[in-house]
């Protein structure tokens, strides 16, 4: 039969086989009973089919395609075709899960929930979707048209704090005070009928602390976070994808919506949809859009310069001598006693590393540590200055290549 008929056919067969049951069908992304069970909200047990067999599950390597690395664990098991019995708050349900391949190669999946009453089934489905939509010790990531609650990413940034962040002048304090005050002043905004939303843009060349600041703010503010890797999908449905992101963000608010490398996320094809979501009819109360860019000249002035869109712009410049010295001291304090630099060396190193970004200063220490471990008798003081010269050559080479 045509693939589009499968859901209807299955529903009719279930109604015939189980006339006394209320049956609800869904393909909602958040109706993930396995995740719900992993959160100890219900229990699941496999059921046998008419041949006394358990329908097969799907095993796949637990691979993060966006990061191009394997996550913790070896295999990820998911029930692709199964009968399962669910126990929840004294009630028992039967869940049929089916997946099949469409003509274009994509996978279509459906769930059929069988319960004693329709009210009972709807209540369970609402609870599962609500629980799965909440963000708990995770970052909600949107990429290639799909959502992923990434606990690994959340844990990876837990050691990033404002304390180990070095920025020029009072920039760090200004940004944190701005955002902390925003989330604390909801009633003040409402009393003056001012829209309770904020757009903040971090501007500056690569390697000067923009991403580090974003991570530190996620930790310090302790608000739900949605991170957009890309608005693009294979179908290139820009309007639907951007609408999905903002609709989901509004449900989570108050929260942070992270748009890293804004100049590459917003294109000629999706700009109009993006602007409509920024300040169209829908309310964005409680949403802080925190965006970064290395290339502000590539962002349309309608986004960059119009008030009420990105009304706060913070510039991340190359660190001056004072910031370089503070950063070097932070690194020096973390070194093993045998590698630690003298105060005289720290002063001289900060001066020698003029025009180094924070990323280059970090590379200076990492590469020097690697060399010291190979030849510890050379001495760290000498190695860091040798690495400074090597990195300066790399910077010149990179600059000439880019021009």
N, C-alpha and C positions, 0 to 999 in steps of 0.2 A: 504494500500500500504506500501512497505518498508519505514522505516523512512528516509533513505537516499534520497528518491525520492521527499520528501515534498518540498524542495526549488525549484526544477525544476518544479514541478506541480503548485506551487503558481505563479511562474514567467510566465508560459504559460497561466494561467487563467487571470492574470493581463493584459497581452498583448492582450488577446481576449476582455476583458471588456473595456480596455482603449487604443484603437489602435492609438489614436492621441497623446498619452503621451510617453515621454522618461522615461524608467524605469531602475534604477540602484539598484542592490542588494548588500548588504554587511553584514558582521558580525564583522567588525572592532571594537575593544574594545573602541577606541577613538571616534567612531561615536555615541556619547551620546547626543542626541538632548535635552533631559530633562535638563542635566547639562548646556548645552549651553543656554537654555532658562532661567535657574535660574541666569545665569550671565548677563541677560538682553540683549542678543545678537539677540534673535528672540522671537516670541510669538507662543504659541501652543494652539489650541482649539480642543476638541474632536469632532469627526464626528459620525453620526449615521450609523448603517448598514441597510441592506434592511428591517429589522424588526423594524426599529425605535428604536434601542437599542444602547447604548454605550458599546462596548466590554470591558470586565472587566480588571481592573488593579490588581496589586498584592500588598498586604499590609503585612509588616513584622515588627517585633520589631527592632528598630534601635540599633542593638547589635554588639559590637566589639568583635568578637570571639578570636582574638589574645590577647587582653587585658582582656578578660573575664569580661566585664563590659558594662553597657548601656551607650551610649553617650547621649548628650543633645537631648531632645525631646522624644516622646513616640513611634511614628510610622514612618516608612519610606515607602513612596508610590512610586511604580515604575510601568510604563505601560508595562505589559507583553504581552498582546494581545489587539491591539487597532488600530483604524483608527484615524489619527490626521491631522489637517490642520495647516500648518506652514506658518507664514508670516515673510519674511526676505528681507530687503532692497527693498521693493516695489514688490517683487515676492511672489507667493503663491505656496506651494508644498503640496502634500499629502504623508503622511508617514504611511506605514503599518508595524506594529511590531508584530511578532509572536514568541512564545517560545513553545517548546515541550520536553517531557522527552525521553531520549534515553534508550536503553535496559539496559545499565550499571548503570542507575540511574542519570547520569549527565543531565544537561539542555542544549539544543541547541537553539540558538536564531538567528533570521535574521531580517534585515530591508530592506524594499523595498521603494525607494524614487521615486515618480512620479512627473515629471516636464514637462514644455512646450517644453524645449529643453535639449538635452544631455549636452551641454556646461553649461547651467544654473545649472543642477543637480550636475555635477562634481564640479563646483565652490563652491556650498553650502557644499557639502560633504567634500571637502578639507578644507574649513574654519572651519567647526565643528571639524574635527579631529585635525587641527592645534591648535585651541583654547583649546581643551581639553587636548592636550599633554603638554601645557605650565604649568609651576609650578609658582603659585602666592600665596604667604602667605600659603604655604602648604609644606609638605614633601612627596615626592613620595616614597611609601613603596611597596616593592616586597615581597610577601609571598605566599607560596603554589601555585606558578605558576600564580598569579594574581597581578595586579597593583591596588593601592589605593592611591589617593591624599588625605592625611590626614591633614586637617586643624586643627583638635583638637590637634594632636601631635605637630604641629608647634606652636600653642598658648601655649601649656603646657611648652615649653622651653623658652618662651619669657622673663621670669624673671630670667633666668640663664645668668650671664654675667661674663666676665673676672674679673670684680671688686670684686665679692664675691667668687673668686676662690683662694684658698691657695695651693701653691705647693712649693717644695723645691727650694731654691736658685733662679736662674733666669729661671727656667724651663718654667714657663708660658710665659714670655717675649720671650724666644727663639722659642717656638713653634709658637706663633702668628706672630712673625717677619718672620719666615721661610715661613709660608703660605701666609702672606700678600705680601711678596716680590715675591713669585712665581707667584701669579695672576697678579702682576703689571709689570712683566718683560717678557711678551710674545714676544715682538719685540727683546729683547736681546737674548732670547733663539733661536729665528729664525735666527738672524744675525750670530750666531755661529753654526748654523745647529745642535743644541742640542734639542732632543725631549722634548717638553714642557709638561711633565707629572711628577707626583711625587707619590711615595708610602711611606706612613708614618705608623709606627707601634708603638702603645702604649703598653708597657710591664710592668706588675707588679701584685702583689697580689690584690684580690678583695678589694674594698672599699677605694682606695687611689686616687681617682679623675679622672680616665680615662674617664668614661662616662660623668661626670660633665664637663670636658675639651672639649669633643666632642660637647656637647650642647652649651657651651659658644662660641666655634669657629663658629658654624653654625650661631649664632646671630651676632658675631663680623665681620665675613667675608662677610655676606650678599650675598651668592652665592646659586644657586639652590642646593638642597640636595636630594640624593637618598639613601634610607636606606633599606638594605637587611636583612630581618628576617630569611629567609631560602631559599636555592636553591632547596630544595626537593619538590616534588609534589607527588600526589597519583600514577602517572604513572612512577615516578623516571626517567624522561627524563632529566638527568643532563646536557647534551650538549645543548639541546634546551633552558633550563632555564637560564644557564649562558650566552648563546649567547643573549637571550632576554635582560638580565640586562645590558650587555656591549653595545649592539646596542642602547638601550634607553639612556644610559649614554652619549654616543658619540653625540647623538642629542641634549642633554641638555647642554653639555660642553660650557664654563668652569663651573665646578661644583664640588661638593664633593660627593664621593661614600663611604658610611659608611658601614663597615663590622665589626660589633661588635662580639666579641668572634670568631675570625678567626679560631681558632683550631677546633671549632665544625662545622663551615660552610664548610670548605674544608676537604673532605674525600678521601679515596683511590679511590672511584668511580668517583669523579668529578675533581680530582687534575689536570689531564692532560688537560681537557677542560679549567680549570681556568688559567693554565699557558699559554696556547695558546692565550687566550684573553688578558693576561697581556702584553705579548711582542711578539705576532704573527705579521702577515702582516698588520692587521688593525691598524690605527692610534688612539692613546689615547690622542691626544692633548687637553690640558686644563683640564684634569681629575686628581684630587687628590684622591687617594684611601687612606682613613683614617680608619685603622683597629686597633682593640684592642685584647689583649689576656691576660688571667691569667696564661696560661700554654704554654709558648714558646717552651718547650721541646717536645710538642706534634705536633708541626708544622714541616712539611717536610723541610729539609735543602735547597731543591731546591727553596722553597718559601722564607724561612727566611734569607738565607745567600747570595744568588746570587745577584750581583749588578744589578741595574736598575729595580728591583722588589719592594722591600721595602728598599729604600736607606737611609731612616732616621728612627732611632729607638730611642724612648724616654722612659726612665725607670721611673716608678712611684713607689717609695719606701715608706715604712712606714714613716710618718712625724716625723722629729726630734723635739727636744725641742722647737726650734724657731718657727717651723710651727705649732706645737700644741698650743703654746701660742697665735699666731696670730689668729688661728681658734677659740680658746676659746673666745678671745676678740671680734671677729665678732659676735659670738652667744650671748655673754653677752650684747653687745650693742643693740641687738634686744629684750631683755627681758623687761618685765614690771618692773618699778622702784622697786617694792616690792620684786622682785625675783633677782635683779641684784647682782652679786658677787663683793666682794671687790678686790682691786688690789693684796692684800696678798693672797687671796684665789685663784685667777687666776694663780699666780706663782706656788703655791703649787699643784694645780690641774693639771697643765701642766706637772709637774714632776711626779705626782702620776700616770698619764695616759700613762706611757711609754709603747711602743709596741702597742698602740691603733692606728688603722687605722682611717681615716677621717670618715668612716661609723660608727665605734664604738664611736667616739667622738660625732657624731650627735645623736646616740642612747643614749649616756650618758645624753645629754641635754633634749631630748624628754622624756625619762623615768623620769628624775628628775622633769621636769615641771609637768608631770602627777601626780607624788607623791605630789608635792607642792600644787597643786590644791585640793588634797584630805585632806592634813593636813598642811595648810599654816603656822600654828603656829610653826612648826618644824624648819623652816628657810632653805633657799636654800643652804647656805654654808655647812650645815651638810648633807643635802640630796645628794649633788653631790658626796661627798666622800663615802657615803654608796653605791651609784650606781656604783662608780668605782670598789669597791670590788666585787659587784655582777657580773659586766661585766667581771672582770678578771676570776672569776670562770667559767663563760660561755665560755670564750676563751680557758681555759684549758680543759674543757669538750669537746669542739668542736675539739680541737687538738688531744685529746686522741681517739676520735671517728674516726677521719679521718685516724689515723695510725692503 
